[in-house]
Structure formats: structure tokens, C-alpha cells
């Protein structure tokens, strides 16, 4: 490249406006030298507002010359005399000066533009107000300066704030983890009702600030121990619940990442130790209020730490620890910007798009972190909303709406705003505009125009037809077996007899009452026909009651409903057993193909009932073949009873069962039951074996399917 071309790139047409200004960095700034991934950086601490700004070596090369004595022209001449491939242009200097001015880091001898200063203050105030709406944690109320108190605490605790203390922490926590695993069923049994009961919520509201006060105090002690300053302690509103906070952001200036990681992890370490102590108390105490308090503390100090504070996918303590460990500050924001950079540079073809990846290895972290954090944030927020909605519907609905707005609505709004500026405002140029419109059109066609296969997969069990299941037609005790296991039966053939003494007595009493009324009626017919007409309705009623009792008596004879071989489980224990009406007593194994009994979630029932064009069934012992099936029976009402325990989690199936039901045949949520007929050439008669059933529906674009999935989510969990 010749000197003329190079000079044209380095010189700005606006330079003459600022060449005579001699700016300097403000006096209240404190500078800290850091290294990230082997590269030098300078962290500028603004001691007036507690903000921190990070600049790379190229930016600091310019900032280090801003001393208030040299004009920008002199600064430029010095940089030009040291020209190399990294020499900044005049436009680069102007851009950096604009950023420093926006951060309020520059001071000059000229009078400030009061109008511009007022506008900037107004924008910052509006941004602070909006952040309070977006984030409940932003509402903070400072109370006092804890720096001196924390200094005394550090002196008192210094004998244990060392490797010996770390070893003691391990010896305290590790046994609790092992014991918690062995008592896991007791800890998790009926957890939602135990935690969300109204009286327990009041205890949680009192315990949560206390646990978090120790958490925040640990941050402050760790920060003070490593030479930082903590001048702000107060209360913040977390979903309208007052929670203590400590401002330990001075740790961001620590040059060693190990010190920054320790400050970030201190709160989690103390909470885990508290959870271990509460768990030991829970094991030792007898049932009662103290044991419930210990359980609440253990859950608060462990679950919140693992799911929230300790998880780097949420922007809490674990996030900052990870950022320091991998030496990538501002990981979340830069990861989101990197995906935007990929969109603009790869899809829109913008050559001037700037990548936020500034060191080797950062791009891989950016590609993985942004989608993982987004998905996890959605899962956590919706899970909390669903968990709360099971006990408090209105609060759960508000949380769900707020979750949708924060996790989906705001990113979509920002993305559309950026798309508008790139395409409609033509910031991306004509080529980028055409590329963006092509991508948008392809996405819309993919979502709403191209039909895609639509299927619903459910589990089933091979079972007998309903008429081949021998049930007790009337409650009673087994008196006599009229058929033996393995015997061939015909439809209507007796299998066994039941006896019901109460029914026999009722029938005898009713027979006597009917005979009495019959005698009165016969006598009245010959003497007084008018009296006989008055007695006739009473006689009809008595005959009707007797007929009903006779019908129940007939049902004491249990008969086969189909032809086949009798299968009578535990026949030697049947004699004298009491049977409830409708209880299954035996089975008739028919020579025809078995039926497939399945259960369908309520959210899938309408799709299966109205939009199924083919049904295929596979069995696990012959996975290479699928048999067609047809629906022969559909239970019209929802139920929680499973047709077989094999469909429940305890039996190896996929349906979540009620832990309070020992039989494993009671589902947690209601479902619909279907019975499917297999073709006659189906060769397997393994009654009770699981089967996989696939309902194939009409093809449908993905967009409509996503909308229906969201709607089903609200219908299924919020009944909205």
C-alpha cells in the first residue's frame, strides 16, 4: 500500500474540529493493570460512581497520552511518529474520545455544553428507571458503610481464613452430601406441599433474608481480606421481599483472578456450610417445628445456591467466577454480541462488523454460552412459574407472563429493532439488505409454508379385549370355582360363584314384602276393584325392587365374556376372598390378536382424536416391524388410573405416578384411555408387554406446531 492510500485511511475530515483540545483523564480515576488470556488490559475505576471500565492495550496507548498538557494534534503527531500496523487512525481516536466522554472519564479546560450534559443525565436516569422495571434486584436501599465493621471481622476471623479453614469446610460439607444422597427420598417426598404451604411460606420469608445476610457478609469479608473496600450495605427488593446486599464490586479491580474468584464464591461457600449444618439438625431433631425450620434452611441454602448462585448460566455469583476463571470479562453480553456479529458478517456480508472476540479461544465460549444461558434461563423461569402455579394459580400466571416478556419478548424486541436498523434504515447496505430479507423470507417459509411430518408418540401395553377380562359383577365372597385354570370357555359360561350374605338377607326381606303386598292386591281384586287399583302401584314398586335385587343376585355368578382359555392368577388363594364390584378376577386368553391399551395426555387428546390418519405399533422384542392399528374404544372422560402398572415410572414406563400410591397405577395428571385393535396376523400374545404407538397426523408447518405447543403448555399447567 502506497503512502497516499495509507494517509487517506489515517486522516479524518473532522479532525480540525478537535485538534486544538487538550483533554485529560479525570483526577478521581484509579488505574489497575490486568492480564486476560495473556494480553495486557487496563481497568479504570471511577471512584465517584463505583463503575469499572476495561480498555485494551491499543486504547490505553492513546489514553496514556491524554495528560491535559498536549493537544490532540500533538498526541496524533506522536502516534504517527511511532507508526506501525497497529497505529490508530484519527477516526479511531475520535471514536475513543466519544466513548470516554460518554463514560464521563474526560476533563478539559473548555466550558462543558450544559445542554448536552443535561440530555446525558436524563438518558442515564431513564435507563436506571427502566432497569428497575426490568430487574427487581435493581431496587436498592443503602443503609450504612460497613467497611470498618468488615475490617474488624477480618481481624477476628484471620486465624481460620486459610488452608486449614478450607480443609475444615470440606470435612464439614462432604459427609452432609453423602448423607443427603442416602436420605434423598425423605428429603424430596411431597416437597411442593411442604415448601409452599402458607405457614411454611411465612417461615421462608423470615429465614431467607437471614441466610442471604450471611451470604452477602461473606462476600464483604472476602473482599476486605484481599485488600478491597466495601462502602455500601443495604437492602434490595427481590420480588418485593427485602434481602440484604453488600457492594463488593471493588474486587473487580484485583489483578489476580484467584482473588476475584474467591470473592465471588465466598457467599456460596458459606451457604453450603449453613445447608450442611441445617441438614445435620434435620437428621437429629424429632418431627416438629424445629425440624421443619432446619429443612427450610437446608433447602434455601442448597437449592438456591446450586440452581441460581452457583450456576454460571445465570448472571449471579457462579457467572462471575466462571468469567474470571476463563479470563473473559462480560461473558454474557459479549456472547450475545458475537452471535449478532456472526449474523451481520456471515449472512449480511458486512465487512465492517466488529467481532467482540479479542483473544484466542473466546469465540468458542461465545458460541456455546449464549444459547445455553438462554435455554437454561427459560427453563428455570418457567419451572418456577409452573411450580408456584400448582399451589397459587394467580401468582404462577403472573410469573409466567413476566417470564415470557423477559426471556422471549425483550430479546425479540431488541432483535427486531436491530433488524430494522440494518434493513429498513439500510445500515447494512443494499447487499446486506437483500441478504437479510432473503433470510427473513426463508425463515417465514420454513415456519409457516413448508409442511413437515407431524407425529405423536405414546406408550402402550398389550392387553386383552375388554370382554375377555372377567370382572366381579357384584361384590361378595368367592364361594365356589366352576372352571379351572387352562380350561376352554365359551361366552357366558360360569367361572365362579360369589356369595353376599347382606344381599341374600335383603332379597329375602324384599321377597316377603312383595308377597305381603301381593296378598293384599289379590284380596282387593275380588272384593273391591277400587282398592286394588290403589294397591297396584305399591305392588309394582316392590316387584321393581325385587327385580333389581334378583339382577344383583344373578351377577354373583361370574361368567366369561369371550371364548378362549381361562387364565386365573392365584387361583389357590381365591376361595373365601372378598371381591369388590368391577374387580378383575380372571382373564380369557382369546386366539385373536391382543389389544393395545394406551393413555394419552389431555393436551394431545384433541390432536389424536381429530387429526390422525394412521396408527403404527411396535413391540420391543421385534423393533424392525410396525403393525397398523385402529381405535376400537375411547374412554370419553379423563382419568388418573392407569390400565397397567407397566405404563408408570415404577413399572419402567414414562408416566409420572403418584408417589402416595403403592400400586403404581395412579398417575399424577389426568389422561384419556384408548384401546387399539391389531391385525389378525399379529403373532405375539405376550399380555402385559409394553408397546410403542405412533399416531401420524396430517403434515403441518413448524410455526403452527410451536404455537400449539405453547398453548398446550398453558392449558396443561395453568388451565388457561
C-alpha positions in Angstrom: 0.0 0.0 0.0 1.5 3.4 -1.0 1.9 6.4 1.3 -1.1 8.3 -0.3 -3.5 5.4 0.4 -2.2 5.0 3.9 -2.6 8.7 4.6 -6.1 8.8 3.3 -7.0 6.0 5.7 -5.4 7.5 8.8 -6.7 11.1 8.3 -10.2 12.3 9.3 -12.1 15.2 7.7 -13.4 16.1 11.2 -10.1 16.3 12.9 -9.7 20.1 12.6 -12.7 20.5 15.0 -10.9 18.9 17.9 -7.2 19.2 17.1 -6.6 22.0 19.5 -8.3 20.5 22.5 -6.1 19.1 25.3 -8.2 16.6 27.2 -7.1 14.6 30.3 -8.5 11.8 32.4 -10.3 12.9 35.5 -8.3 13.0 38.7 -10.6 10.7 40.7 -9.9 7.7 38.4 -7.9 4.8 39.7 -6.0 2.5 37.3 -5.4 -1.2 37.6 -3.2 -3.4 35.3 -4.8 -6.8 34.4 -3.9 -9.6 32.1 -6.6 -11.6 30.3 -5.6 -14.6 28.2 -2.0 -13.3 28.1 -3.0 -9.9 26.9 -2.5 -6.6 28.9 -5.6 -4.6 29.8 -6.2 -1.6 31.9 -9.2 -1.4 34.3 -10.3 2.1 35.1 -12.1 2.5 38.4 -14.4 5.6 38.6 -14.4 6.2 42.4 -17.3 8.7 42.2 -20.0 6.3 40.9 -18.3 2.9 41.6 -18.2 1.9 37.9 -15.4 0.0 36.2 -14.3 0.2 32.6 -11.9 -2.1 30.8 -9.5 -1.0 27.9 -7.1 -2.9 25.8 -3.5 -2.0 25.1 -4.4 -0.1 21.9 -6.9 2.1 23.7 -4.6 2.7 26.6 -1.9 3.6 24.1 -4.0 6.7 23.3 -5.4 7.3 26.8 -2.0 7.3 28.4 -1.1 10.4 26.3 -4.1 12.4 27.4 -2.5 14.5 30.2 -4.1 17.9 29.7 -0.9 19.5 28.5 -0.7 18.1 25.0 -3.4 18.8 22.4 -4.9 16.1 20.3 -2.8 17.3 17.4 0.3 16.7 19.4 -1.0 13.3 20.5 -1.6 12.4 16.9 1.9 13.5 15.8 3.5 11.4 18.5 1.4 8.3 17.4 2.2 8.9 13.8 5.9 9.1 14.5 5.7 5.6 16.0 3.7 4.3 13.0 3.2 0.5 12.7 0.5 -1.8 11.6 -1.5 -1.1 14.8 -1.3 2.7 14.5 -4.8 4.1 15.2 -6.4 6.5 12.7 -7.8 9.9 13.5 -11.3 8.3 13.3 -10.3 5.7 15.9 -9.1 8.5 18.2 -12.3 10.4 17.7 -14.4 7.2 18.4 -12.4 6.5 21.6 -12.8 10.1 22.8 -16.6 9.8 22.2 -16.7 6.7 24.4 -14.6 8.3 27.1 -16.9 11.3 27.0 -20.0 9.2 27.3 -18.5 7.4 30.3 -17.7 10.8 31.9 -14.0 9.9 32.1 -12.6 13.0 30.3 -11.9 16.5 31.6 -11.0 19.6 29.6 -10.3 23.3 30.2 -13.2 24.3 28.0 -16.7 25.0 29.3 -19.0 22.0 29.1 -22.1 22.0 26.9 -24.7 22.2 29.6 -27.5 21.2 27.3 -25.6 18.0 26.3 -24.8 17.3 29.9 -28.4 17.6 30.8 -29.5 15.3 28.0 -27.0 12.7 29.0 -28.1 12.8 32.7 -31.7 12.5 31.5 -30.8 9.4 29.4 -28.9 7.8 32.3 -31.8 8.5 34.7 -34.3 7.0 32.3 -32.0 3.9 31.9 -31.9 3.5 35.6 -35.7 3.7 35.9 -36.1 1.1 33.1 -33.6 -1.2 34.8 -35.7 -1.2 37.9 -38.7 -2.3 35.9 -36.7 -5.0 34.1 -34.9 -6.3 37.1 -36.4 -6.3 40.6 -32.8 -6.6 42.0 -32.1 -3.1 40.8 -34.3 -1.6 43.6 -31.7 -1.0 46.3 -31.8 1.0 49.5 -28.4 1.8 51.0 -28.2 1.8 54.8 -24.7 2.2 56.1 -21.0 1.9 55.4 -19.7 -1.5 56.6 -16.0 -1.1 55.7 -14.8 -0.6 59.3 -17.0 -3.4 60.7 -15.8 -5.8 58.0 -12.2 -4.8 58.8 -12.7 -5.9 62.4 -14.4 -9.1 61.3 -11.4 -10.0 59.1 -9.0 -9.5 62.0 -11.1 -11.8 64.2 -11.5 -14.5 61.5 -8.0 -14.4 60.1 -6.9 -17.5 62.1 -9.4 -19.6 60.2 -9.4 -17.8 56.8 -6.6 -20.0 55.5 -5.9 -23.5 54.1 -6.8 -25.1 57.4 -10.2 -23.4 57.3 -10.7 -24.7 53.7 -9.9 -28.2 54.9 -12.4 -27.9 57.8 -15.0 -26.7 55.4 -14.5 -29.8 53.3 -14.7 -32.1 56.3 -17.9 -30.4 57.3 -19.7 -30.4 53.9 -18.7 -33.7 52.3 -20.4 -36.0 54.9 -23.5 -34.0 54.5 -23.5 -34.6 50.7 -23.1 -38.3 51.2 -25.9 -38.5 53.8 -28.2 -36.3 51.7 -27.9 -38.8 48.9 -28.9 -41.7 51.2 -31.9 -39.7 52.5 -33.0 -38.4 49.2 -36.5 -40.0 49.1 -37.2 -38.4 52.6 -35.9 -35.0 51.5 -37.9 -34.9 48.2 -41.1 -36.6 49.3 -44.1 -34.2 48.8 -41.6 -31.3 48.6 -44.0 -28.8 46.9 -46.7 -29.1 49.5 -44.1 -28.9 52.3 -42.5 -25.8 51.0 -45.5 -23.9 49.5 -47.9 -24.3 52.5 -48.9 -20.9 53.7 -47.5 -21.2 57.2 -44.2 -22.5 55.7 -44.0 -19.6 53.3 -44.1 -17.2 56.2 -41.1 -19.1 57.8 -39.3 -19.0 54.5 -39.9 -15.2 54.2 -38.2 -14.8 57.6 -35.4 -17.2 57.0 -34.4 -16.1 53.5 -33.1 -12.6 54.5 -31.1 -14.1 57.4 -29.4 -16.7 55.1 -28.7 -14.1 52.4 -27.3 -11.7 55.1 -24.7 -14.2 55.9 -24.1 -14.8 52.2 -23.5 -11.1 51.5 -21.4 -10.7 54.6 -19.1 -13.5 53.3 -18.7 -11.5 50.1 -17.7 -8.4 52.0 -15.3 -10.3 54.3 -13.6 -11.9 51.3 -13.3 -8.6 49.5 -11.9 -6.8 52.6 -9.5 -9.7 53.3 -7.9 -9.3 49.8 -7.5 -5.5 50.2 -10.7 -4.3 48.7 -13.1 -1.6 50.1 -16.8 -2.1 50.9 -18.6 1.1 51.5 -22.2 0.2 50.8 -24.5 -2.3 52.6 -28.3 -2.2 52.5 -31.5 -3.9 51.4 -32.7 -4.8 47.9 -36.2 -5.9 46.9 -36.3 -9.3 45.4 -39.9 -9.9 44.2 -41.0 -7.4 46.9 -39.1 -9.4 49.6 -36.4 -7.4 51.4 -33.0 -9.0 51.0 -29.6 -7.7 52.3 -26.9 -6.8 49.9 -23.2 -5.8 50.1 -21.5 -3.8 47.3 -18.2 -5.7 46.9 -17.5 -4.6 43.3 -14.1 -3.2 44.3 -12.9 -6.8 43.9 -13.2 -6.3 40.1 -10.0 -4.3 40.4 -8.0 -7.1 41.9 -5.2 -8.0 39.5 -5.1 -11.7 40.4 -8.1 -13.7 39.1 -7.8 -16.1 42.1 -8.7 -13.2 44.4 -11.7 -12.2 42.3 -12.9 -15.8 42.1 -12.7 -16.1 45.9 -14.8 -13.0 46.5 -17.4 -14.3 44.0 -17.5 -17.8 45.6 -17.5 -16.7 49.3 -21.2 -16.4 49.6 -21.9 -19.8 48.0 -19.3 -21.4 50.3 -20.9 -20.1 53.5 -24.4 -21.0 52.3 -23.3 -24.6 51.6 -21.8 -24.8 55.1 -25.1 -23.5 56.5 -27.0 -26.0 54.5 -24.8 -28.8 55.8 -25.4 -27.7 59.4 -29.1 -27.4 58.9 -29.2 -30.9 57.3 -27.4 -32.4 60.3 -30.0 -30.8 62.6 -32.8 -32.2 60.4 -31.4 -35.7 60.9 -31.1 -35.2 64.6 -34.4 -33.5 65.5 -37.7 -35.1 66.1 -40.7 -34.1 63.8 -42.0 -30.7 64.7 -41.4 -27.0 64.1 -37.6 -27.1 64.8 -37.2 -29.9 62.2 -39.3 -28.0 59.7 -37.1 -24.9 60.2 -34.0 -26.9 59.7 -35.4 -28.4 56.5 -36.3 -24.9 55.2 -32.8 -23.6 55.9 -31.2 -26.6 54.2 -33.3 -26.1 51.1 -32.8 -22.3 51.0 -29.0 -22.6 51.4 -28.5 -25.5 49.0 -31.1 -25.4 46.2 -30.9 -21.7 45.6 -27.1 -22.0 45.6 -27.0 -24.8 43.1 -29.8 -23.6 40.7 -29.1 -19.9 40.9 -26.0 -18.5 42.6 -23.7 -21.4 41.6 -24.9 -21.8 38.1 -22.8 -19.8 35.6 -25.7 -19.7 33.1 -27.4 -17.1 35.2 -25.8 -13.8 36.0 -25.1 -14.4 39.7 -22.0 -15.5 41.6 -21.2 -18.5 39.5 -21.3 -16.5 36.4 -18.6 -14.1 37.7 -16.5 -16.9 39.0 -16.6 -18.6 35.6 -15.8 -15.3 33.8 -12.7 -14.8 36.0 -11.7 -18.5 35.7 -11.7 -18.4 31.8 -10.5 -14.8 31.8 -13.4 -13.5 29.7 -15.0 -10.4 31.3 -18.6 -9.5 30.3 -19.1 -13.1 29.0 -22.9 -12.9 28.7 -23.0 -9.5 26.8 -20.1 -10.3 24.6 -21.5 -13.8 23.7 -24.8 -12.2 22.7 -23.0 -9.6 20.6 -20.9 -12.3 19.0 -24.0 -14.1 17.7 -25.1 -10.7 16.3 -21.7 -10.3 14.7 -22.0 -13.7 13.0 -25.4 -12.8 11.6 -24.1 -9.5 10.2 -20.8 -10.7 8.9 -21.7 -14.2 7.6 -25.3 -13.7 6.5 -25.4 -10.0 5.6 -21.9 -9.8 4.4 -20.9 -6.7 6.4 -17.1 -6.4 6.3 -17.1 -3.6 8.8 -18.8 -5.7 11.5 -16.6 -5.8 14.6 -16.1 -9.1 16.4 -16.2 -8.9 20.3 -13.7 -11.8 20.4 -10.5 -10.2 21.2 -8.3 -13.1 22.3 -7.7 -16.7 21.2 -10.3 -19.1 22.4 -13.0 -16.6 23.2 -15.2 -17.3 20.1 -15.8 -20.9 21.2 -17.0 -19.8 24.6 -19.3 -17.2 23.0 -20.8 -19.7 20.6 -21.7 -22.1 23.4 -22.6 -19.8 26.2 -25.3 -17.6 24.7 -27.7 -20.3 23.6 -27.1 -22.4 26.7 -27.7 -19.5 29.0 -30.9 -18.5 27.1 -32.3 -22.0 27.2 -31.5 -22.5 30.9 -32.9 -19.1 31.8 -36.2 -20.0 30.1 -36.3 -23.4 31.8 -35.7 -22.0 35.3 -38.2 -19.2 35.0 -41.0 -21.4 33.5 -40.3 -24.2 36.0 -40.6 -21.7 38.9 -43.9 -20.4 37.4 -45.3 -23.9 37.0 -44.1 -24.9 40.5 -45.8 -22.0 42.1 -48.9 -22.2 39.9 -49.7 -25.7 41.3 -50.3 -24.1 44.7 -51.1 -20.4 43.9 -52.6 -20.1 40.4 -52.7 -16.3 40.1 -49.1 -15.8 41.2 -47.9 -18.5 38.9 -49.7 -16.9 36.0 -48.1 -13.5 36.7 -44.7 -15.2 36.9 -45.3 -17.0 33.6 -46.4 -13.8 31.8 -43.4 -11.9 33.3 -41.1 -14.8 32.2 -42.4 -14.7 28.7 -41.8 -11.0 28.5 -38.3 -11.0 29.9 -36.9 -14.2 28.3 -38.6 -14.0 24.9 -40.3 -10.6 24.5 -37.4 -8.4 25.2 -34.8 -10.3 23.1 -37.3 -10.4 20.3 -37.9 -6.7 20.6 -34.2 -5.9 20.5 -33.6 -8.2 17.6 -36.3 -6.7 15.6 -35.0 -3.2 16.4 -31.5 -4.2 15.2 -33.0 -5.8 12.1 -35.0 -2.6 11.4 -31.8 -0.5 11.6 -29.9 -2.9 9.3 -32.6 -3.4 6.7 -35.1 -0.6 6.7 -32.6 2.1 7.6 -30.1 0.5 5.2 -27.3 0.5 7.7 -26.2 -2.8 6.2 -26.1 -1.6 2.6 -28.0 -2.9 -0.3 -26.2 -6.3 -0.3 -26.9 -6.8 3.4 -30.5 -5.6 3.0 -31.1 -8.2 0.3 -29.4 -10.9 2.3 -31.4 -10.0 5.5 -34.7 -10.0 3.5 -33.8 -13.4 2.0 -33.0 -14.9 5.4 -36.3 -13.5 6.8 -38.3 -14.8 3.9 -36.7 -18.2 4.1 -37.4 -18.3 7.9 -41.1 -17.4 7.3 -41.4 -20.0 4.6 -39.8 -22.7 6.7 -42.0 -21.8 9.7 -45.4 -21.3 8.1 -45.4 -22.6 4.5 -43.4 -25.9 4.3 -45.4 -28.8 5.7 -43.4 -31.1 7.9 -44.3 -34.6 9.2 -46.3 -34.5 12.5 -46.4 -37.4 14.8 -47.4 -38.2 18.4 -45.5 -41.0 20.2 -47.1 -42.7 23.2 -46.5 -45.9 25.2 -49.0 -48.7 25.5 -49.4 -52.2 26.8 -50.5 -55.4 25.0 -53.7 -56.4 26.7 -56.9 -58.4 26.2 -60.1 -57.1 24.8 -62.5 -55.7 27.4 -64.9 -58.6 27.0 -62.0 -61.1 27.8 -61.5 -59.5 31.2 -63.5 -61.3 33.8 -64.8 -58.9 36.4 -66.9 -59.3 39.5 -70.4 -58.2 38.6 -71.4 -57.8 42.2 -69.4 -57.5 45.4 -69.2 -60.7 47.5 -67.1 -63.6 48.8 -65.8 -66.3 46.5 -67.8 -69.5 47.3 -67.2 -72.0 44.5 -65.0 -72.4 41.4 -66.9 -73.6 38.4 -64.0 -73.6 36.0 -60.3 -74.4 36.3 -57.3 -72.5 35.0 -56.4 -73.5 31.4 -60.0 -74.7 30.7 -61.6 -73.7 27.4 -64.6 -71.5 27.9 -67.5 -70.3 25.8 -69.1 -66.9 26.0 -71.5 -66.8 29.0 -70.0 -69.9 30.7 -69.8 -69.6 34.5 -66.3 -69.2 36.0 -67.0 -69.0 39.8 -69.8 -68.1 42.2 -69.9 -65.4 44.8 -71.9 -65.1 47.9 -73.1 -61.9 49.6 -74.9 -62.5 52.9 -76.2 -59.0 53.1 -77.7 -59.2 49.6 -79.3 -62.5 50.4 -80.9 -61.1 53.5 -82.1 -58.0 51.6 -83.5 -60.3 48.9 -85.4 -62.4 51.4 -86.8 -59.4 53.2 -87.9 -57.9 49.9 -89.4 -61.2 48.8 -91.5 -61.2 52.0 -92.6 -57.6 51.5 -93.5 -58.3 47.9 -95.6 -61.3 48.9 -97.4 -59.3 51.5 -98.4 -56.6 49.0 -99.3 -59.3 46.5 -101.7 -60.9 49.0 -103.3 -57.5 49.7 -103.7 -56.9 46.0 -105.2 -60.4 45.3 -107.7 -59.9 48.1 -108.7 -56.5 46.9 -109.3 -57.6 43.3 -112.1 -60.0 44.4 -113.7 -57.6 47.0 -113.1 -54.0 45.9 -111.6 -53.2 42.5 -111.1 -49.6 43.5 -108.9 -50.6 46.4 -107.0 -53.0 44.1 -106.2 -50.0 41.8 -104.8 -48.2 44.8 -102.6 -51.1 45.8 -101.3 -51.8 42.3 -98.6 -49.1 42.2 -97.2 -50.3 45.5 -97.0 -53.8 44.1 -95.2 -52.6 41.0 -92.6 -50.8 43.2 -92.0 -53.9 45.3 -91.7 -56.0 42.1 -89.2 -53.5 40.7 -87.0 -53.5 43.8 -87.1 -57.3 43.9 -86.1 -57.5 40.2 -83.2 -55.3 40.9 -82.1 -57.5 43.8 -82.6 -60.6 41.6 -80.4 -59.0 39.0 -77.7 -58.4 41.5 -78.0 -61.9 42.7 -77.6 -63.2 39.2 -74.4 -61.2 38.9 -72.9 -63.2 41.8 -72.3 -65.9 39.1 -69.2 -64.6 37.3 -69.3 -65.5 33.6 -66.9 -65.4 30.7 -67.5 -62.7 28.1 -65.5 -64.3 25.3 -64.3 -67.7 24.1 -60.8 -68.8 24.9 -58.6 -70.3 27.6 -59.1 -69.3 31.2 -56.2 -67.5 32.9 -56.9 -67.4 36.6 -54.0 -65.8 38.6 -53.5 -67.1 42.2 -56.5 -69.5 41.9 -55.5 -71.3 45.1 -56.0 -68.1 47.1 -59.4 -67.2 45.7 -61.6 -69.3 48.0 -63.2 -67.1 50.5 -61.7 -63.8 49.2 -63.8 -60.7 49.2 -64.2 -59.1 45.7 -65.3 -55.6 45.0 -67.8 -54.9 42.2 -65.8 -54.4 38.9 -62.6 -56.0 40.4 -60.7 -58.1 37.8 -60.8 -61.8 38.8 -59.6 -63.7 35.7 -58.8 -63.4 32.0 -59.8 -65.3 29.0 -56.9 -65.6 26.5 -58.6 -65.5 23.1 -57.0 -66.9 19.9 -57.3 -63.5 18.3 -54.7 -60.7 18.4 -54.4 -58.8 21.7 -55.4 -55.2 22.0 -53.1 -52.3 22.8 -54.2 -50.1 25.6 -52.7 -46.6 25.7 -53.1 -43.4 27.7 -53.0 -40.0 26.1 -52.3 -36.7 27.8 -55.1 -34.2 27.8 -53.0 -31.8 25.7 -52.6 -34.4 23.0 -56.1 -35.8 23.0 -57.7 -33.4 20.6 -54.9 -33.8 18.0 -55.1 -37.6 18.2 -58.9 -37.7 18.1 -59.4 -35.3 15.2 -56.3 -35.4 13.1 -54.9 -38.9 13.0 -54.5 -40.5 9.6 -52.6 -43.7 10.5 -51.6 -45.6 13.7 -48.5 -47.8 13.9 -47.5 -50.1 16.7 -44.1 -51.5 17.5 -43.1 -54.0 20.2 -39.6 -54.0 21.9 -38.8 -57.6 21.0 -39.4 -57.0 17.3 -38.4 -53.4 16.7 -37.9 -53.8 12.9 -41.5 -54.2 12.1 -44.6 -51.9 12.6 -48.2 -53.1 12.6 -51.1 -50.9 11.7 -53.8 -50.4 14.3 -57.3 -48.9 14.6 -59.1 -47.3 17.5 -61.9 -49.6 18.8 -62.6 -47.9 22.1 -62.0 -44.5 23.6 -62.9 -43.6 27.2 -64.9 -40.4 26.9 -63.8 -38.9 30.3 -60.3 -38.2 31.7 -59.0 -40.4 34.5 -55.8 -40.8 36.5 -56.0 -44.6 36.7 -53.5 -46.5 34.5 -54.6 -49.6 32.7 -51.3 -51.3 33.7 -48.5 -50.5 36.2 -46.1 -51.2 33.3 -47.0 -47.7 31.9 -45.9 -45.9 35.1 -42.4 -44.9 36.2 -42.3 -47.6 38.8 -43.0 -50.2 36.2 -40.5 -48.9 33.7 -42.8 -46.7 31.7 -42.8 -43.0 31.1 -45.9 -41.8 33.0 -45.2 -40.0 36.3 -47.2 -41.7 39.0 -48.4 -40.5 42.4 -45.8 -41.4 45.0 -48.5 -41.9 47.5 -50.0 -44.8 45.5 -48.1 -48.1 46.3 -49.7 -49.9 43.3 -48.0 -47.7 40.7 -51.3 -47.3 38.8 -52.2 -43.8 39.8 -50.9 -41.0 37.5 -50.2 -37.5 38.7 -52.2 -35.8 35.9 -55.4 -36.9 34.2 -55.3 -38.7 30.8 -57.6 -40.3 28.3 -57.5 -44.1 27.6 -57.7 -45.7 24.2 -58.0 -49.3 23.1 -56.4 -50.2 19.7 -57.1 -53.3 17.6 -54.2 -55.1 15.9 -54.4 -57.1 12.6 -55.3 -60.8 12.9 -51.8 -61.9 11.8 -50.2 -60.3 14.8 -48.1 -63.2 16.1 -47.4 -62.2 19.7 -49.7 -62.9 22.6 -47.5 -61.6 25.4 -50.1 -60.0 27.6 -48.7 -57.1 29.7 -45.8 -56.4 27.4 -45.1 -52.7 26.6 -45.6 -51.4 23.1 -44.8 -48.1 21.3 -47.6 -46.4 19.4 -47.1 -43.7 16.8 -50.0 -41.6 15.7 -49.3 -40.0 12.3 -51.1 -36.8 11.6 -51.6 -34.5 8.6 -48.4 -32.6 7.7 -48.1 -29.2 9.2 -45.6 -26.3 9.2 -43.3 -25.9 12.2 -44.6 -22.5 13.2 -48.2 -23.7 13.8 -46.8 -26.6 15.8 -44.7 -24.3 18.0 -47.8 -22.1 18.7 -49.8 -25.2 19.6 -47.1 -26.4 21.9 -47.1 -23.1 23.8 -50.8 -23.1 24.0 -50.8 -26.7 25.3 -48.3 -25.7 27.9 -50.6 -23.1 29.3 -53.6 -25.4 29.0 -51.8 -28.2 30.7 -50.2 -26.4 33.6 -52.2 -23.2 34.1 -55.7 -24.3 32.9 -55.9 -21.1 30.9 
